[in-house]
Amino acid sequence: MTIVKNHREMSRRTALKAAAALLAAYNLRSTRALAAGESLNILNMNLLFGETLGNQISKSYTAAEISADPVPQNEHYEKLLVEMSQGSSTYDLLTLDALFINQVLGNQWVKAVEDIQAEDASLQPLQYQNVIPESLKFVQRDGKHYGIPLTLATPIFVYRKDLFEAKGLSVPTNWDDYRKCAEALHTNEVAGNILLLGGQDAHMSGDWATRLMSMTKLGPTDDGVLDGSNQPAFNTEGRGVKAIERIKEVLPFAPKGAEGLDYPDGLSLFSQGKAAMFISWSDVFSGLENGPLKGKFGYAAVPSEKYQQQMTGGFSIGVSAFSQKSIESYKFLDWMLKGEGYKLFLDNGEMNLVFKSQLEDPAVQARIPSLAVYQDFKKRGTTTIALPPYRVPNSVEVQRVLYEEILAAVLGRKSPDLAMKDAETRVKAIIR
């Protein structure tokens, strides 16, 4: 089997863990389920859903003993790579990031649930109708399912309601109005908006791609960066250049030292009231409402250029191709999709929900203010697209090239035109 490697920086995902600790949003204690009979070992992550999976879910699931000790996010990918490339049966289930899902599926590291079901006539079809269709994008291929979704993340626009009201400003729905608000709200004490130029994922997918994503009409599996043939599409009609210019026009209204800020830095500043507006992935804001400015934040769709589109990403869990316990693993996925596991996610503070009945529940909507963004999506007719550049196995290597060129242009080291030309050349050279 050909192994496609992807040496990944986990800056964003590691940052989420740091941010949660910073806000003291959660206090999860480690417990271990003691179930009789079978045991299942899960390659888990130390994000919020992983903490819940390793503690509360493992305790509630009684059909097997669950071992799901969370692995630090910056170690998870390398552990996955080593275990799978060696054909190891150590892990029965694998938690997976949408950004590198094509590498996992391309190497056949997880089993199709339909193939497992065919091995045992007593197994019932998994109840995928219980999760929102958008969350299935990264667990489907060629008509089959490769696990179940755990969370769904999307970029959102978060702003200080009190500051907007004090200035008599309306929530911006386009980038021209966003720039005007950034300038109007900017003071020596409070930045008009946050930019995260110091983080590869934060700047490329959070600052630049959120501007890029609404400039051309895209399909649900498109990401605006690479086309269906994995060729660069990010600067067609000058879109990449325009997205850089949109960042540069609000850079004067960003916090001092923006060139060194990454996810945890931005969340820290925002939670302390040092900025008026912040656009980033929804999972970055976990715990925000537990901070000192609880109740003062508004949540809306990201401003657009032409088309109402939202990127989506998230995490899933699938059955390892090398597990000797496929049937037992399938039963665990079945239990999850019936709802108990997702209820525990909600009860333990997860904001990036996929269980349909939760997202439709007014009580849950009231409990999690950030879910208001979904109502804004509906009002504005927003459609979903994929996170960039998920199409290729070496997605983070491509992301790194884009980050370097975008940053050079934003900081004035290159012209935006030259940066995008160099980015196209470099991306073409490394695509696998």
C-alpha distance (Angstrom), angle and dihedral (degrees) to the residues before:
residue distance angle dihedral
M1 . . .
T2 3.82 . .
I3 3.77 111.2 .
V4 3.78 115.6 -147.7
K5 3.78 109.2 -154.2
N6 3.77 125.9 -151.7
H7 3.80 115.6 -178.8
R8 3.75 101.6 -154.8
E9 3.78 136.4 -161.7
M10 3.79 106.7 -143.3
S11 3.80 96.0 -160.4
R12 3.78 97.2 136.7
R13 3.76 98.0 43.3
T14 3.80 93.0 44.3
A15 3.77 87.5 48.1
L16 3.78 92.2 56.6
K17 3.77 90.1 58.6
A18 3.80 91.6 48.1
A19 3.78 92.0 47.5
A20 3.78 93.2 52.0
A21 3.78 90.1 51.8
L22 3.79 90.8 47.2
L23 3.80 93.1 55.6
A24 3.82 92.7 41.6
A25 3.75 86.9 -135.1
Y26 3.75 97.7 150.7
N27 3.75 138.6 35.4
L28 3.78 107.3 -169.9
R29 3.77 119.4 174.1
S30 3.79 121.4 -151.0
T31 3.78 114.2 -112.0
R32 3.75 129.8 164.0
A33 3.78 128.3 -141.8
L34 3.77 114.1 -126.8
A35 3.77 103.8 -156.0
A36 3.74 125.5 169.1
G37 3.77 121.8 -121.5
E38 3.79 121.8 6.2
S39 3.79 126.0 36.0
L40 3.79 129.4 -153.8
N41 3.79 126.0 -160.4
I42 3.82 117.9 -151.7
L43 3.80 126.2 -163.4
N44 3.79 94.5 -136.2
M45 3.82 137.9 -177.6
N46 3.79 130.3 -130.7
L47 3.81 95.1 -121.7
L48 3.79 122.6 112.8
F49 3.79 95.4 -89.3
G50 3.81 89.0 47.8
E51 3.79 92.5 51.6
T52 3.81 89.1 51.8
L53 3.80 91.0 45.8
G54 3.78 92.1 50.8
N55 3.79 95.8 44.5
Q56 3.81 119.5 21.9
I57 3.81 99.3 22.4
S58 3.79 93.9 46.4
K59 3.80 88.0 52.0
S60 3.81 94.7 48.3
Y61 3.80 97.2 46.2
T62 3.79 107.7 84.7
A63 3.81 104.0 172.4
A64 3.81 90.8 81.3
E65 3.76 139.6 3.2
I66 3.79 107.9 -98.2
S67 3.78 120.9 -147.6
A68 3.81 107.9 -169.7
D69 3.76 108.8 147.4
P70 3.82 106.0 172.9
V71 3.80 115.1 -111.6
P72 3.83 116.7 -146.8
Q73 3.79 107.1 -95.3
N74 3.79 93.9 -123.4
E75 3.83 88.5 57.5
H76 3.81 99.3 40.3
Y77 3.79 97.9 79.9
E78 3.80 94.8 48.0
K79 3.81 90.1 47.4
L80 3.79 89.9 50.8
L81 3.79 90.8 50.0
V82 3.81 94.0 49.6
E83 3.80 96.0 44.4
M84 3.79 95.8 46.6
S85 3.80 97.5 41.4
Q86 3.80 88.1 54.7
G87 3.80 93.7 47.5
S88 3.79 90.3 -120.6
S89 3.81 119.9 178.8
T90 3.81 92.7 -159.3
Y91 3.79 92.2 110.0
D92 3.79 125.7 48.7
L93 3.80 97.0 -174.0
L94 3.80 130.2 30.9
T95 3.79 128.4 -155.3
L96 3.80 108.1 -142.6
D97 3.81 139.6 -164.4
A98 3.81 117.3 -133.7
L99 3.80 90.0 -133.6
F100 3.81 92.9 70.6
I101 3.81 99.2 26.8
N102 3.81 93.2 112.7
Q103 3.77 90.5 59.1
V104 3.81 90.0 52.4
L105 3.80 94.0 47.1
G106 3.79 93.7 40.8
N107 3.80 90.8 55.4
Q108 3.84 91.4 44.0
W109 3.78 92.4 -124.1
V110 3.80 93.7 149.7
K111 3.80 130.4 49.1
A112 3.78 125.5 -121.3
V113 3.80 108.0 -112.3
E114 3.80 89.7 -137.4
D115 3.81 89.1 60.2
I116 3.80 91.2 51.1
Q117 3.79 91.9 48.3
A118 3.80 89.9 52.9
E119 3.81 88.7 60.8
D120 3.82 93.3 61.9
A121 3.80 122.9 35.6
S122 3.80 91.2 -159.6
L123 3.80 92.6 66.9
Q124 3.78 114.8 100.4
P125 3.84 121.9 -143.1
L126 3.78 112.7 -89.9
Q127 3.80 113.7 -102.8
Y128 3.78 99.6 -118.2
Q129 3.79 89.6 158.5
N130 3.81 87.3 77.3
V131 3.81 93.3 70.1
I132 3.78 127.6 62.2
P133 3.83 114.3 -92.9
E134 3.82 92.4 -123.6
S135 3.80 90.3 64.5
L136 3.82 92.7 59.0
K137 3.80 94.9 64.5
F138 3.79 94.0 94.9
V139 3.82 98.8 42.2
Q140 3.82 97.9 52.6
R141 3.78 130.8 82.6
D142 3.81 132.0 158.1
G143 3.79 93.1 -8.8
K144 3.80 96.1 -51.2
H145 3.79 134.8 100.9
Y146 3.79 123.2 -126.1
G147 3.78 102.5 -164.9
I148 3.78 133.5 -47.2
P149 3.81 132.7 -71.4
L150 3.80 118.6 -105.8
T151 3.80 102.6 -177.9
L152 3.79 139.0 1.1
A153 3.81 121.7 -147.4
T154 3.79 128.1 -170.0
P155 3.81 134.9 170.9
I156 3.80 113.2 -93.2
F157 3.79 137.1 -178.2
V158 3.81 113.9 -123.1
Y159 3.79 121.0 -173.7
R160 3.81 141.6 170.7
K161 3.79 106.1 -99.2
D162 3.81 93.4 -164.0
L163 3.80 93.4 53.9
F164 3.79 92.2 48.2
E165 3.79 90.9 50.1
A166 3.80 92.4 48.3
K167 3.81 90.2 54.9
G168 3.78 94.9 39.5
L169 3.81 91.4 -121.6
S170 3.79 127.4 157.2
V171 3.80 120.9 -136.2
P172 3.83 105.7 -92.8
T173 3.80 117.7 -119.4
N174 3.83 96.8 -179.4
W175 3.79 134.5 43.5
D176 3.81 95.6 -110.6
D177 3.80 90.5 59.3
Y178 3.80 90.9 42.2
R179 3.81 89.8 58.1
K180 3.81 90.8 48.6
C181 3.80 91.1 51.3
A182 3.81 92.0 47.5
E183 3.79 90.2 54.6
A184 3.80 94.6 43.3
L185 3.81 93.6 49.8
H186 3.80 97.5 42.5
T187 3.81 118.1 110.6
N188 3.78 136.1 154.1
E189 3.80 88.8 -95.8
V190 3.81 101.4 37.4
A191 3.82 123.2 40.0
G192 3.78 116.5 -137.9
N193 3.81 92.6 -129.6
I194 3.78 141.5 -8.3
L195 3.80 124.1 -113.3
L196 3.80 121.8 -177.6
L197 3.78 105.7 -152.0
G198 3.79 93.5 156.1
G199 3.80 97.8 67.1
Q200 3.80 125.7 74.0
D201 3.79 95.5 -147.0
A202 3.79 94.6 29.6
H203 3.79 94.2 56.3
M204 3.80 100.8 33.9
S205 3.82 99.2 43.3
G206 3.79 99.7 21.0
D207 3.80 104.9 40.8
W208 3.80 105.0 20.9
A209 3.81 105.5 28.3
T210 3.82 92.5 48.7
R211 3.80 87.4 60.5
L212 3.79 93.4 41.8
M213 3.81 97.4 48.4
S214 3.80 97.3 72.9
M215 3.81 99.0 47.0
T216 3.81 99.2 85.4
K217 3.79 134.6 23.6
L218 3.81 110.9 -96.2
G219 3.79 136.0 -174.2
P220 3.82 123.8 -122.4
T221 3.82 93.7 -95.5
D222 3.82 95.4 41.6
D223 3.79 121.5 99.1
G224 3.80 102.7 -170.3
V225 3.81 93.2 -122.0
L226 3.81 103.9 73.9
D227 3.79 126.6 23.0
G228 3.81 126.9 -134.8
S229 3.80 89.9 -81.3
N230 3.81 91.4 52.2
Q231 3.77 92.5 -110.2
P232 3.81 122.2 139.0
A233 3.81 111.5 -87.1
F234 3.79 99.6 159.9
N235 3.80 97.1 101.1
T236 3.80 102.0 40.2
E237 3.79 107.7 136.5
G238 3.82 87.7 6.3
R239 3.81 93.9 -70.1
G240 3.79 95.5 143.1
V241 3.80 91.0 51.1
K242 3.80 91.4 48.0
A243 3.81 91.3 50.7
I244 3.81 89.8 53.4
E245 3.78 90.9 49.7
R246 3.80 89.5 51.4
I247 3.80 89.2 56.4
K248 3.78 93.7 46.2
E249 3.80 93.0 52.9
V250 3.82 91.7 61.6
L251 3.82 97.5 36.2
P252 3.85 91.4 94.3
F253 3.81 87.6 61.2
A254 3.82 96.1 50.5
P255 3.82 125.1 100.7
K256 3.77 117.7 -81.8
G257 3.79 109.9 -91.5
A258 3.80 93.7 27.9
E259 3.80 89.0 149.4
G260 3.81 88.3 70.8
L261 3.81 100.2 42.4
D262 3.81 124.1 112.3
Y263 3.82 131.6 173.5
P264 3.84 100.0 -69.4
D265 3.81 91.8 45.1
G266 3.78 92.4 51.8
L267 3.79 93.4 47.0
S268 3.80 91.0 48.1
L269 3.81 92.6 52.4
F270 3.78 93.0 44.7
S271 3.80 95.1 47.3
Q272 3.81 89.6 51.3
G273 3.79 93.0 53.1
K274 3.80 96.5 -107.3
A275 3.82 94.8 129.2
A276 3.81 137.2 37.4
M277 3.83 101.8 -149.4
F278 3.79 135.9 27.6
I279 3.82 129.9 179.1
S280 3.79 116.6 -166.8
W281 3.80 144.2 116.9
S282 3.80 114.9 -51.1
D283 3.79 94.2 -121.3
V284 3.80 89.3 61.1
F285 3.81 89.4 67.9
S286 3.81 97.2 57.0
G287 3.79 107.2 135.8
L288 3.80 95.7 14.6
E289 3.80 92.5 122.5
N290 3.81 89.6 54.2
G291 3.79 90.2 63.3
P292 3.82 130.4 91.3
L293 3.84 94.5 -83.1
K294 3.79 97.1 53.8
G295 3.80 111.9 161.1
K296 3.79 95.2 18.4
F297 3.79 97.0 92.0
G298 3.79 127.4 93.3
Y299 3.82 124.3 -158.6
A300 3.79 126.6 -149.5
A301 3.80 144.1 151.5
V302 3.79 115.5 -76.6
P303 3.83 112.9 -94.4
S304 3.79 113.8 -97.3
E305 3.78 139.3 -143.9
K306 3.83 101.5 -152.7
Y307 3.81 112.3 -32.8
Q308 3.80 131.4 48.6
Q309 3.81 102.7 -125.9
Q310 3.80 133.4 144.3
M311 3.78 127.7 -158.3
T312 3.80 116.0 -131.4
G313 3.79 132.9 -159.4
G314 3.77 136.6 146.1
F315 3.78 145.0 134.8
S316 3.79 134.5 -61.5
I317 3.80 139.2 179.3
G318 3.80 125.6 -133.2
V319 3.80 140.1 175.3
S320 3.79 114.1 -96.9
A321 3.79 114.2 -115.6
F322 3.81 88.4 -133.1
S323 3.80 98.4 48.8
Q324 3.80 117.2 121.4
K325 3.81 89.2 -155.2
S326 3.78 103.8 62.5
I327 3.81 95.1 139.5
E328 3.82 93.1 51.0
S329 3.80 90.0 45.8
Y330 3.80 90.4 51.5
K331 3.80 89.8 53.0
F332 3.79 89.8 53.7
L333 3.81 90.9 52.9
D334 3.80 88.5 48.1
W335 3.82 90.5 52.9
M336 3.79 90.7 49.3
L337 3.80 94.1 51.1
K338 3.79 90.8 51.7
G339 3.79 86.3 68.2
E340 3.79 113.2 -108.8
G341 3.80 94.9 105.1
Y342 3.79 92.9 47.9
K343 3.80 89.7 49.7
L344 3.79 88.3 57.4
F345 3.81 90.3 50.0
L346 3.80 88.9 55.0
D347 3.81 94.3 43.9
N348 3.81 90.4 53.2
G349 3.78 97.0 51.9
E350 3.82 106.1 -90.3
M351 3.82 109.8 157.2
N352 3.80 100.1 -179.8
L353 3.78 97.2 78.0
V354 3.80 129.5 -179.8
F355 3.81 102.6 174.0
K356 3.79 105.1 108.7
S357 3.79 99.2 -144.5
Q358 3.80 91.2 51.9
L359 3.79 93.4 52.8
E360 3.80 90.2 48.1
D361 3.82 94.4 48.4
P362 3.85 112.9 102.9
A363 3.81 90.2 -152.5
V364 3.80 91.1 56.4
Q365 3.81 90.8 45.8
A366 3.80 89.7 53.3
R367 3.80 91.0 46.9
I368 3.81 94.4 52.3
P369 3.83 109.6 43.5
S370 3.81 93.5 -169.9
L371 3.82 90.0 67.6
A372 3.80 86.3 75.0
V373 3.79 85.5 84.4
Y374 3.81 89.4 73.1
Q375 3.79 89.9 60.5
D376 3.79 88.4 51.3
F377 3.82 89.6 51.1
K378 3.80 89.6 54.1
K379 3.79 93.1 46.4
R380 3.79 92.3 50.7
G381 3.82 96.1 41.3
T382 3.80 93.2 -118.5
T383 3.81 118.1 -177.0
T384 3.80 127.2 -158.8
I385 3.80 129.4 -111.6
A386 3.82 131.9 172.6
L387 3.79 131.0 -90.3
P388 3.82 115.7 -99.6
P389 2.97 133.8 -79.9
Y390 3.82 97.1 1.7
R391 3.83 95.1 126.9
V392 3.81 96.3 82.7
P393 3.81 131.2 60.5
N394 3.81 92.6 -126.8
S395 3.80 92.5 50.7
V396 3.79 96.1 145.2
E397 3.79 92.1 49.9
V398 3.81 87.8 55.8
Q399 3.79 89.6 45.6
R400 3.81 90.1 53.1
V401 3.80 92.7 54.7
L402 3.79 91.8 49.4
Y403 3.80 91.7 47.3
E404 3.78 92.9 52.3
E405 3.79 93.8 49.6
I406 3.81 95.6 42.5
L407 3.80 91.4 48.8
A408 3.81 91.9 49.2
A409 3.80 89.5 54.7
V410 3.80 95.8 44.0
L411 3.81 91.0 51.1
G412 3.80 92.7 46.5
R413 3.79 97.5 -111.9
K414 3.81 89.9 121.8
S415 3.75 135.5 13.3
P416 3.83 113.2 -100.9
D417 3.83 89.4 -116.7
L418 3.80 93.4 54.3
A419 3.81 92.1 43.4
M420 3.80 92.1 54.7
K421 3.81 93.0 45.4
D422 3.80 90.3 50.7
A423 3.80 90.3 45.9
E424 3.81 91.7 54.2
T425 3.79 91.8 49.6
R426 3.79 93.9 47.5
V427 3.81 95.2 44.2
K428 3.81 92.0 51.0
A429 3.80 89.2 52.0
I430 3.81 95.7 54.2
I431 3.82 102.6 36.1
R432 3.81 111.9 123.4
